[in-house]
Amino acid sequence: MSPLRIENLEVRLSRRPVIRQMSLEAAAGQVVGLIGPNGAGKTTLLRAAAGLLPPAAGQIHLFGRALADWSQAERARTLAYLPQARGAVWQIKVADLVQLGRLPHRAGWWQGPTAEDRTAVAEAMTACDVANLAERPVTELSGGELARVYLARVLATRPGLLLADEPAAGLDPAHSLDVMQLFRRRAAEGLSVVVTLHDLSLAARFCDKLVLLDRGNCAAVGAPSSVLTAERLRSVYQVETAQVTVAGETHVVPLKRTADPAVPFGNGGTVV
């Protein structure tokens, strides 16, 4: 039974189709990468999978049950969603923000943390390298530090399915690698991870399967080696690329654009 199965999904925003006939399956223990240019529909697909956008057509199943049949409380305990926008406007301490990830497991918000809650929070903060920031107000953090704190919050939930929208954005190289290695470790423990990425080398190195989106359509799906071909990347991203193997791992290097930058990508529309 797959943690996530999407069949023939269509999503509309302002009556305009932005995801078309999309099918996707994420197995337990698998890291699935959603890649594609800006505006390809990656965030929309992820938000629909999280139950935040209603499908115009198609089916979304979570652990074998239609997503619509899950209560909000059940879904919050089972599925964790890390959004792309991760701002901070109020002076909550880092440890308290991460603790919010445990709220779905409590009978009421007024209940104090249990021993299991404290353990989950401590483990998540250590895994995301933010334990040293526990007493800091989140409003005093850098963008990269805040991104890691929000990741710790969703990991503290201990979900069966993690949907992460550009978790490596804004991170330095060391922490980008840390995050992807963390996903691989959690996947080895049975977690299913679906993650949007712009760094094609990270996608090639750490994902079991890639879904390449192009203007709301699935341009390719499969193992990284079968998706990240020079011809396909040229067609979808309008860039020439080279693949370099270092220590047995593949890195995808963008070399130059193939299109006039003055010409808009695709149909010029905006798909998020």
ABEGO torsion letter per residue (X at the ends): XBABBBBGBBBBBGGBBABBGBBBBBBBGBBBBBBEBBGAGAAAAAAAAAGABBBABEBBBBGGBBAAABBAAAAAAABBBBBABBBBABBBBAAAAAAAAAAAABABAABBBBAAAAAAAAAAAAAAGAAAAAABBAAABBAAAAAAAAAAAAAAAGBABBBBBGAABGBBAAAAAAAAAAAAAAAAAGBBBBBBBABAAAAAAABABBBBBBGGBBABBEBAAAABBAAAAAAAAGBBBBBBBBGGBBBBBBABBABBAABBBEAGBBBX
